[in-house]
Amino acid sequence: MAVRITLMVLRVVVLLALILGLLMWFGVGGALVPVHMLLGILVVLSLWVLGGFAFTIKGGVGIGIGAIVLGLIVLLFGLNQRTILVGDLHWLIQVIHLLLGLSAAGMGEAIAGRYKRLNVATQSAQQQ
């Protein structure tokens, strides 16, 4: 149940962060940067919680470590992106930032899917 709730939080927060990020990218909603940053922090925290759940499943240590590392990369990159490659090529940094955020969402989905599959397999094995 906790994995499902965390995944739903991740999905909603990623969607809101994506919408705000695109608005800022197109020059609208620049005052919403702190909200976007808060949403990004919530994305990372949700990913880390799901990564913690990954450590509890068989074979989940690798993806759990991956979630922690990716979350740290997303966090550090997001907090520092305004100072990276400032100028005409800054759009590259924005694209990388977008891809990192989407990869965090994808990793969260992967962890939740693996968790669900292993729980279903464990429950059906216990019933036999």
Phi and psi in degrees as a GROMACS rama.xvg file:
@    title "Ramachandran Plot"
@    xaxis  label "Phi"
@    yaxis  label "Psi"
@TYPE xy
-66.0722  -35.7154  ALA-2
-64.7955  -42.9925  VAL-3
-62.3894  -43.5115  ARG-4
-65.4426  -44.7288  ILE-5
-62.416  -39.6533  THR-6
-64.4831  -40.5267  LEU-7
-65.4281  -40.4141  MET-8
-60.5987  -46.0452  VAL-9
-57.7263  -46.8193  LEU-10
-60.3718  -47.039  ARG-11
-65.2974  -44.6254  VAL-12
-67.5264  -39.8436  VAL-13
-62.6925  -44.3056  VAL-14
-60.5757  -46.6529  LEU-15
-64.0948  -42.3294  LEU-16
-64.3543  -38.5048  ALA-17
-63.5808  -45.6239  LEU-18
-61.4781  -48.2616  ILE-19
-63.7458  -40.3175  LEU-20
-62.3059  -42.4861  GLY-21
-66.9076  -38.4714  LEU-22
-60.367  -44.1653  LEU-23
-66.6472  -37.0804  MET-24
-61.9593  -36.0149  TRP-25
-90.4179  10.2952  PHE-26
86.1163  13.2225  GLY-27
-114.373  140.953  VAL-28
77.5286  31.1723  GLY-29
-59.9386  -25.9634  GLY-30
-73.5877  -9.3259  ALA-31
-92.1338  9.80265  LEU-32
-56.1882  -45.338  VAL-33
-61.0406  -35.2318  PRO-34
-66.6939  -43.5631  VAL-35
-60.9194  -40.6816  HIS-36
-66.2257  -39.9786  MET-37
-62.2954  -43.1164  LEU-38
-62.1143  -39.3475  LEU-39
-63.1227  -39.8302  GLY-40
-64.3109  -38.7799  ILE-41
-65.9295  -34.9664  LEU-42
-60.1615  -48.1475  VAL-43
-63.9579  -44.2988  VAL-44
-62.4107  -41.4088  LEU-45
-62.7128  -42.0795  SER-46
-63.1284  -41.0545  LEU-47
-65.9694  -37.7124  TRP-48
-63.8161  -45.3833  VAL-49
-63.5299  -37.176  LEU-50
-62.0764  -36.9307  GLY-51
-63.5255  -39.9177  GLY-52
-65.7251  -31.905  PHE-53
-62.396  -32.9958  ALA-54
-65.1551  -18.689  PHE-55
-89.7359  -6.36978  THR-56
-106.443  155.769  ILE-57
-63.1832  127.395  LYS-58
73.8738  17.2276  GLY-59
-97.2204  1.72197  GLY-60
-64.1523  -42.8397  VAL-61
-62.249  -48.3353  GLY-62
-70.8734  -28.717  ILE-63
-65.4388  -45.0396  GLY-64
-64.611  -41.1193  ILE-65
-59.1587  -39.3573  GLY-66
-65.7629  -40.2626  ALA-67
-66.5435  -45.0251  ILE-68
-65.4792  -46.4949  VAL-69
-62.3069  -41.2327  LEU-70
-59.5212  -41.3052  GLY-71
-65.5919  -41.4668  LEU-72
-63.2999  -46.6532  ILE-73
-59.5509  -45.2528  VAL-74
-61.9656  -52.0599  LEU-75
-66.1704  -40.8609  LEU-76
-66.219  -43.59  PHE-77
-63.2465  -40.7216  GLY-78
-71.6881  -23.7131  LEU-79
-112.441  4.04654  ASN-80
-64.525  -28.0834  GLN-81
-65.0357  -21.8751  ARG-82
-100.476  -0.625875  THR-83
-98.4307  126.831  ILE-84
50.3316  53.0904  LEU-85
-68.778  135.958  VAL-86
129.719  -152.155  GLY-87
-64.6429  -26.5517  ASP-88
-95.4525  10.3433  LEU-89
-63.6494  -22.3453  HIS-90
-59.8543  -28.8446  TRP-91
-62.602  -40.745  LEU-92
-65.7334  -39.1402  ILE-93
-64.3171  -39.6152  GLN-94
-66.1548  -43.2633  VAL-95
-61.8491  -41.271  ILE-96
-60.3197  -44.9996  HIS-97
-60.8299  -46.3076  LEU-98
-65.0996  -37.0919  LEU-99
-64.8868  -42.1231  LEU-100
-63.2233  -42.96  GLY-101
-67.8052  -34.0471  LEU-102
-68.7102  -32.0408  SER-103
-63.9688  -41.9294  ALA-104
-63.4583  -43.1027  ALA-105
-63.4312  -40.4737  GLY-106
-66.8477  -39.1606  MET-107
-61.0552  -42.2843  GLY-108
-62.2712  -41.7413  GLU-109
-63.8276  -43.0292  ALA-110
-62.9902  -47.0624  ILE-111
-63.3009  -39.4338  ALA-112
-64.0553  -44.2584  GLY-113
-64.4523  -41.9237  ARG-114
-60.238  -45.7608  TYR-115
-64.8831  -45.5334  LYS-116
-60.77  -43.904  ARG-117
-69.986  -33.7269  LEU-118
-68.1095  -40.2502  ASN-119
-64.781  -43.1669  VAL-120
-64.5333  -40.9871  ALA-121
-65.2035  -42.6198  THR-122
-66.4087  -39.3135  GLN-123
-71.4217  -31.604  SER-124
-69.841  -34.1702  ALA-125
-72.7809  -27.6129  GLN-126
-77.7457  -19.2144  GLN-127
